Amino acid sequence: MSETEGLTLASRILVTGGSGFIGGHVLTALRERGSGAPYRVRLLLRDPARLPAGAASGADVVRGDLADPESLRGVCDGVDVVLHCASHVGDDERRTETVNDHGTRALVEEAARAGVGRIVQVSTAAVYGRGPFAGALPGELPLAPTSPTSRSRAAAERHVLDAGGVVLRPHFVLGVGDRWVVPGLAALLGLLSAGLEDCAARHSVVDVRALGHAVVAAGLSERDLAGVHHVNHPRPVNCSELLDTVAGRLGLHLPGTAMDIDEARARLAGQPRALHHLGVVAVDHWFADDGFWTGAGVDPGAGFAEILAEHAAWYRQFLAR
């Protein structure tokens, strides 16, 4: 896609994945810009009934399925900006390839046919594979995805980048709607019955509300933001602080004393999924900002402790369910 001048005056924005975790916060960010904003929102949804009431008041909802390219015909007509937040996360390799890779390609082709000015895709730092990554900038690391989901999302990125679009790669995304990061850390702590002692591995985090505003800013900015960007809070959080804060804020009962990594691995022997999670948190996954937040004119939000404090009540209710 060629850069379009004056994108802050875009008349119509297409959002995919508006019923999902990140896409829902993108809709909130658009709504928070005010009812007098000079654009209209169009939502591409496989099942419009899944959109919460009031999530996008006044939006134009169109049915479409990334797994069915024919259903995408015409969805980008009259659209200036596409904010692509939809993806399939899971171990079904055929499904993730169909939705994330082939579906994104079909969406990008439709956007090109319709003359869309800019595409923004929400991807993931998981496309880099396993760390350690310490202060890495976009372009410094090769792609080495290890799961069906991350492989398909890396393939999806290529379609967007080849079209001159913007790709955003967060690491740990936190906040209302997070069913993976903090719940996964809580489950790990439960299995260990203790925290980790002196685990200094650093991790990038971002509040999903800040990420929602980042996606909107990337779509509407008059600056040329084409390419890959890391979208995380500038200050990483170390592993021990990460786990201790989760335990403290969520009121987790951990009867054991803090242990080192080797002891934790021994305690989790025979539990491959838990060992995988431990392997992630025990090494650096710190992805440095390349100036995106300043360039896009958006606040990166709060640091980890503040994020968790603000969202702790929601997490406690989610875990109780």
HUTAZI-V323497 format. One record per residue. N is the residue number from 0. RES is the residue in three letters. PHI is phi in whole degrees, 0 to 359 (* if undefined). PSI is psi as a letter, one per 40 degrees, with the letter a starting at -180 (* if undefined). NEAR is the number of other C-alpha atoms within 12 Angstrom. Layout:
# HUTAZI-V323497
n:N res:RES phi:PHI psi:PSI near:NEAR
n:N res:RES phi:PHI psi:PSI near:NEAR
This chain:
# HUTAZI-V323497
n:0 res:MET phi:* psi:h near:31
n:1 res:SER phi:282 psi:i near:24
n:2 res:GLU phi:294 psi:h near:27
n:3 res:THR phi:253 psi:h near:26
n:4 res:GLU phi:288 psi:i near:17
n:5 res:GLY phi:69 psi:f near:19
n:6 res:LEU phi:293 psi:e near:31
n:7 res:THR phi:293 psi:e near:27
n:8 res:LEU phi:257 psi:e near:21
n:9 res:ALA phi:306 psi:h near:28
n:10 res:SER phi:273 psi:d near:23
n:11 res:ARG phi:214 psi:h near:32
n:12 res:ILE phi:240 psi:h near:43
n:13 res:LEU phi:264 psi:h near:48
n:14 res:VAL phi:244 psi:h near:49
n:15 res:THR phi:258 psi:i near:47
n:16 res:GLY phi:75 psi:f near:39
n:17 res:GLY phi:294 psi:e near:41
n:18 res:SER phi:268 psi:e near:32
n:19 res:GLY phi:264 psi:a near:35
n:20 res:PHE phi:301 psi:c near:33
n:21 res:ILE phi:284 psi:d near:43
n:22 res:GLY phi:301 psi:d near:42
n:23 res:GLY phi:297 psi:d near:40
n:24 res:HIS phi:285 psi:d near:37
n:25 res:VAL phi:295 psi:d near:44
n:26 res:LEU phi:298 psi:d near:44
n:27 res:THR phi:297 psi:d near:33
n:28 res:ALA phi:298 psi:d near:31
n:29 res:LEU phi:295 psi:d near:39
n:30 res:ARG phi:295 psi:d near:26
n:31 res:GLU phi:290 psi:e near:19
n:32 res:ARG phi:287 psi:e near:20
n:33 res:GLY phi:107 psi:i near:14
n:34 res:SER phi:292 psi:e near:17
n:35 res:GLY phi:269 psi:e near:11
n:36 res:ALA phi:297 psi:i near:19
n:37 res:PRO phi:277 psi:f near:19
n:38 res:TYR phi:206 psi:i near:29
n:39 res:ARG phi:238 psi:i near:31
n:40 res:VAL phi:253 psi:h near:38
n:41 res:ARG phi:242 psi:h near:36
n:42 res:LEU phi:251 psi:h near:44
n:43 res:LEU phi:263 psi:h near:40
n:44 res:LEU phi:226 psi:h near:34
n:45 res:ARG phi:290 psi:d near:27
n:46 res:ASP phi:224 psi:g near:20
n:47 res:PRO phi:304 psi:d near:25
n:48 res:ALA phi:292 psi:e near:14
n:49 res:ARG phi:280 psi:e near:19
n:50 res:LEU phi:285 psi:h near:27
n:51 res:PRO phi:300 psi:i near:19
n:52 res:ALA phi:302 psi:h near:13
n:53 res:GLY phi:81 psi:e near:15
n:54 res:ALA phi:294 psi:d near:28
n:55 res:ALA phi:212 psi:g near:30
n:56 res:SER phi:302 psi:h near:21
n:57 res:GLY phi:85 psi:e near:17
n:58 res:ALA phi:284 psi:i near:27
n:59 res:ASP phi:270 psi:h near:24
n:60 res:VAL phi:261 psi:h near:29
n:61 res:VAL phi:238 psi:i near:28
n:62 res:ARG phi:278 psi:h near:27
n:63 res:GLY phi:189 psi:i near:31
n:64 res:ASP phi:230 psi:h near:31
n:65 res:LEU phi:299 psi:d near:38
n:66 res:ALA phi:279 psi:e near:27
n:67 res:ASP phi:229 psi:g near:21
n:68 res:PRO phi:307 psi:d near:26
n:69 res:GLU phi:298 psi:d near:18
n:70 res:SER phi:288 psi:e near:21
n:71 res:LEU phi:271 psi:e near:32
n:72 res:ARG phi:300 psi:h near:24
n:73 res:GLY phi:90 psi:e near:25
n:74 res:VAL phi:292 psi:d near:40
n:75 res:CYS phi:261 psi:e near:39
n:76 res:ASP phi:299 psi:h near:25
n:77 res:GLY phi:78 psi:e near:25
n:78 res:VAL phi:268 psi:h near:34
n:79 res:ASP phi:262 psi:d near:38
n:80 res:VAL phi:224 psi:h near:49
n:81 res:VAL phi:248 psi:h near:51
n:82 res:LEU phi:252 psi:h near:52
n:83 res:HIS phi:263 psi:g near:51
n:84 res:CYS phi:250 psi:e near:43
n:85 res:ALA phi:278 psi:i near:40
n:86 res:SER phi:198 psi:i near:40
n:87 res:HIS phi:253 psi:h near:33
n:88 res:VAL phi:247 psi:h near:28
n:89 res:GLY phi:169 psi:a near:20
n:90 res:ASP phi:265 psi:e near:16
n:91 res:ASP phi:281 psi:g near:18
n:92 res:GLU phi:297 psi:d near:21
n:93 res:ARG phi:295 psi:d near:19
n:94 res:ARG phi:294 psi:d near:23
n:95 res:THR phi:295 psi:d near:30
n:96 res:GLU phi:293 psi:d near:30
n:97 res:THR phi:297 psi:d near:29
n:98 res:VAL phi:282 psi:d near:34
n:99 res:ASN phi:283 psi:d near:46
n:100 res:ASP phi:278 psi:c near:35
n:101 res:HIS phi:294 psi:d near:32
n:102 res:GLY phi:294 psi:d near:36
n:103 res:THR phi:294 psi:d near:46
n:104 res:ARG phi:301 psi:d near:35
n:105 res:ALA phi:296 psi:d near:31
n:106 res:LEU phi:295 psi:d near:46
n:107 res:VAL phi:296 psi:d near:42
n:108 res:GLU phi:296 psi:d near:27
n:109 res:GLU phi:293 psi:d near:31
n:110 res:ALA phi:297 psi:d near:38
n:111 res:ALA phi:296 psi:d near:32
n:112 res:ARG phi:299 psi:d near:21
n:113 res:ALA phi:274 psi:e near:23
n:114 res:GLY phi:78 psi:f near:25
n:115 res:VAL phi:298 psi:i near:37
n:116 res:GLY phi:279 psi:d near:42
n:117 res:ARG phi:206 psi:i near:49
n:118 res:ILE phi:240 psi:h near:53
n:119 res:VAL phi:241 psi:h near:51
n:120 res:GLN phi:247 psi:h near:53
n:121 res:VAL phi:270 psi:h near:47
n:122 res:SER phi:249 psi:a near:46
n:123 res:THR phi:203 psi:i near:40
n:124 res:ALA phi:291 psi:e near:44
n:125 res:ALA phi:296 psi:e near:36
n:126 res:VAL phi:294 psi:e near:36
n:127 res:TYR phi:278 psi:e near:33
n:128 res:GLY phi:83 psi:a near:26
n:129 res:ARG phi:275 psi:i near:29
n:130 res:GLY phi:286 psi:a near:30
n:131 res:PRO phi:276 psi:i near:22
n:132 res:PHE phi:231 psi:h near:30
n:133 res:ALA phi:239 psi:h near:24
n:134 res:GLY phi:65 psi:f near:25
n:135 res:ALA phi:286 psi:h near:28
n:136 res:LEU phi:262 psi:i near:26
n:137 res:PRO phi:304 psi:h near:28
n:138 res:GLY phi:93 psi:e near:17
n:139 res:GLU phi:270 psi:e near:17
n:140 res:LEU phi:244 psi:h near:26
n:141 res:PRO phi:285 psi:i near:18
n:142 res:LEU phi:280 psi:h near:24
n:143 res:ALA phi:213 psi:f near:20
n:144 res:PRO phi:297 psi:i near:22
n:145 res:THR phi:246 psi:e near:21
n:146 res:SER phi:244 psi:i near:23
n:147 res:PRO phi:305 psi:d near:28
n:148 res:THR phi:296 psi:d near:32
n:149 res:SER phi:291 psi:d near:34
n:150 res:ARG phi:295 psi:d near:34
n:151 res:SER phi:290 psi:d near:39
n:152 res:ARG phi:285 psi:d near:47
n:153 res:ALA phi:296 psi:d near:40
n:154 res:ALA phi:296 psi:d near:32
n:155 res:ALA phi:298 psi:d near:42
n:156 res:GLU phi:305 psi:d near:41
n:157 res:ARG phi:299 psi:d near:28
n:158 res:HIS phi:297 psi:d near:34
n:159 res:VAL phi:291 psi:d near:42
n:160 res:LEU phi:294 psi:d near:29
n:161 res:ASP phi:296 psi:d near:23
n:162 res:ALA phi:268 psi:e near:32
n:163 res:GLY phi:81 psi:f near:28
n:164 res:GLY phi:272 psi:a near:38
n:165 res:VAL phi:245 psi:h near:46
n:166 res:VAL phi:241 psi:h near:43
n:167 res:LEU phi:250 psi:h near:46
n:168 res:ARG phi:241 psi:g near:42
n:169 res:PRO phi:277 psi:i near:42
n:170 res:HIS phi:256 psi:c near:42
n:171 res:PHE phi:274 psi:h near:41
n:172 res:VAL phi:257 psi:h near:40
n:173 res:LEU phi:241 psi:i near:45
n:174 res:GLY phi:134 psi:a near:39
n:175 res:VAL phi:303 psi:h near:30
n:176 res:GLY phi:105 psi:e near:27
n:177 res:ASP phi:288 psi:h near:30
n:178 res:ARG phi:254 psi:e near:26
n:179 res:TRP phi:241 psi:d near:24
n:180 res:VAL phi:288 psi:c near:31
n:181 res:VAL phi:294 psi:d near:39
n:182 res:PRO phi:301 psi:d near:34
n:183 res:GLY phi:293 psi:d near:29
n:184 res:LEU phi:294 psi:d near:41
n:185 res:ALA phi:296 psi:d near:37
n:186 res:ALA phi:295 psi:d near:29
n:187 res:LEU phi:298 psi:d near:38
n:188 res:LEU phi:299 psi:d near:40
n:189 res:GLY phi:297 psi:d near:27
n:190 res:LEU phi:290 psi:d near:28
n:191 res:LEU phi:279 psi:d near:35
n:192 res:SER phi:60 psi:f near:25
n:193 res:ALA phi:191 psi:i near:31
n:194 res:GLY phi:271 psi:a near:39
n:195 res:LEU phi:253 psi:h near:35
n:196 res:GLU phi:270 psi:h near:24
n:197 res:ASP phi:53 psi:f near:19
n:198 res:CYS phi:267 psi:h near:29
n:199 res:ALA phi:264 psi:e near:25
n:200 res:ALA phi:303 psi:h near:31
n:201 res:ARG phi:257 psi:i near:35
n:202 res:HIS phi:229 psi:i near:42
n:203 res:SER phi:274 psi:h near:42
n:204 res:VAL phi:225 psi:i near:44
n:205 res:VAL phi:209 psi:h near:44
n:206 res:ASP phi:289 psi:h near:41
n:207 res:VAL phi:299 psi:d near:43
n:208 res:ARG phi:292 psi:d near:38
n:209 res:ALA phi:294 psi:d near:33
n:210 res:LEU phi:297 psi:d near:48
n:211 res:GLY phi:302 psi:d near:46
n:212 res:HIS phi:292 psi:d near:36
n:213 res:ALA phi:295 psi:d near:48
n:214 res:VAL phi:297 psi:d near:52
n:215 res:VAL phi:296 psi:d near:49
n:216 res:ALA phi:298 psi:d near:38
n:217 res:ALA phi:296 psi:d near:43
n:218 res:GLY phi:283 psi:d near:48
n:219 res:LEU phi:256 psi:e near:40
n:220 res:SER phi:296 psi:i near:34
n:221 res:GLU phi:279 psi:e near:23
n:222 res:ARG phi:277 psi:i near:22
n:223 res:ASP phi:279 psi:h near:26
n:224 res:LEU phi:250 psi:e near:37
n:225 res:ALA phi:303 psi:i near:31
n:226 res:GLY phi:117 psi:a near:30
n:227 res:VAL phi:261 psi:h near:37
n:228 res:HIS phi:224 psi:i near:41
n:229 res:HIS phi:272 psi:h near:45
n:230 res:VAL phi:237 psi:g near:51
n:231 res:ASN phi:224 psi:i near:47
n:232 res:HIS phi:298 psi:i near:40
n:233 res:PRO phi:301 psi:d near:32
n:234 res:ARG phi:259 psi:h near:23
n:235 res:PRO phi:287 psi:i near:33
n:236 res:VAL phi:240 psi:h near:36
n:237 res:ASN phi:278 psi:i near:30
n:238 res:CYS phi:302 psi:d near:35
n:239 res:SER phi:298 psi:d near:31
n:240 res:GLU phi:296 psi:d near:28
n:241 res:LEU phi:304 psi:d near:41
n:242 res:LEU phi:288 psi:d near:45
n:243 res:ASP phi:296 psi:d near:34
n:244 res:THR phi:291 psi:d near:29
n:245 res:VAL phi:300 psi:d near:39
n:246 res:ALA phi:299 psi:d near:36
n:247 res:GLY phi:291 psi:d near:23
n:248 res:ARG phi:289 psi:d near:27
n:249 res:LEU phi:264 psi:e near:32
n:250 res:GLY phi:65 psi:f near:22
n:251 res:LEU phi:284 psi:h near:30
n:252 res:HIS phi:270 psi:h near:21
n:253 res:LEU phi:242 psi:g near:25
n:254 res:PRO phi:288 psi:d near:14
n:255 res:GLY phi:276 psi:i near:18
n:256 res:THR phi:269 psi:i near:17
n:257 res:ALA phi:304 psi:i near:23
n:258 res:MET phi:234 psi:i near:22
n:259 res:ASP phi:274 psi:i near:22
n:260 res:ILE phi:298 psi:d near:28
n:261 res:ASP phi:298 psi:d near:18
n:262 res:GLU phi:295 psi:d near:19
n:263 res:ALA phi:296 psi:d near:33
n:264 res:ARG phi:298 psi:d near:25
n:265 res:ALA phi:296 psi:d near:18
n:266 res:ARG phi:292 psi:d near:24
n:267 res:LEU phi:264 psi:e near:24
n:268 res:ALA phi:306 psi:h near:17
n:269 res:GLY phi:85 psi:e near:11
n:270 res:GLN phi:238 psi:g near:17
n:271 res:PRO phi:301 psi:d near:15
n:272 res:ARG phi:293 psi:d near:17
n:273 res:ALA phi:295 psi:d near:26
n:274 res:LEU phi:295 psi:d near:28
n:275 res:HIS phi:297 psi:d near:23
n:276 res:HIS phi:298 psi:d near:29
n:277 res:LEU phi:298 psi:d near:39
n:278 res:GLY phi:298 psi:d near:26
n:279 res:VAL phi:289 psi:d near:31
n:280 res:VAL phi:287 psi:e near:41
n:281 res:ALA phi:275 psi:e near:34
n:282 res:VAL phi:232 psi:i near:26
n:283 res:ASP phi:301 psi:h near:29
n:284 res:HIS phi:223 psi:g near:38
n:285 res:TRP phi:248 psi:h near:42
n:286 res:PHE phi:245 psi:h near:40
n:287 res:ALA phi:284 psi:i near:34
n:288 res:ASP phi:285 psi:h near:32
n:289 res:ASP phi:263 psi:e near:26
n:290 res:GLY phi:97 psi:e near:22
n:291 res:PHE phi:300 psi:d near:37
n:292 res:TRP phi:300 psi:d near:31
n:293 res:THR phi:293 psi:d near:20
n:294 res:GLY phi:297 psi:d near:22
n:295 res:ALA phi:273 psi:e near:29
n:296 res:GLY phi:71 psi:f near:21
n:297 res:VAL phi:229 psi:i near:26
n:298 res:ASP phi:282 psi:h near:26
n:299 res:PRO phi:286 psi:e near:35
n:300 res:GLY phi:82 psi:a near:29
n:301 res:ALA phi:275 psi:i near:27
n:302 res:GLY phi:281 psi:i near:31
n:303 res:PHE phi:301 psi:d near:39
n:304 res:ALA phi:300 psi:d near:31
n:305 res:GLU phi:292 psi:d near:22
n:306 res:ILE phi:300 psi:d near:33
n:307 res:LEU phi:294 psi:d near:36
n:308 res:ALA phi:299 psi:d near:25
n:309 res:GLU phi:287 psi:d near:23
n:310 res:HIS phi:254 psi:e near:27
n:311 res:ALA phi:302 psi:d near:30
n:312 res:ALA phi:299 psi:d near:19
n:313 res:TRP phi:296 psi:d near:24
n:314 res:TYR phi:297 psi:d near:33
n:315 res:ARG phi:298 psi:d near:27
n:316 res:GLN phi:294 psi:d near:16
n:317 res:PHE phi:296 psi:d near:20
n:318 res:LEU phi:293 psi:d near:23
n:319 res:ALA phi:294 psi:d near:13
n:320 res:ARG phi:286 psi:* near:9
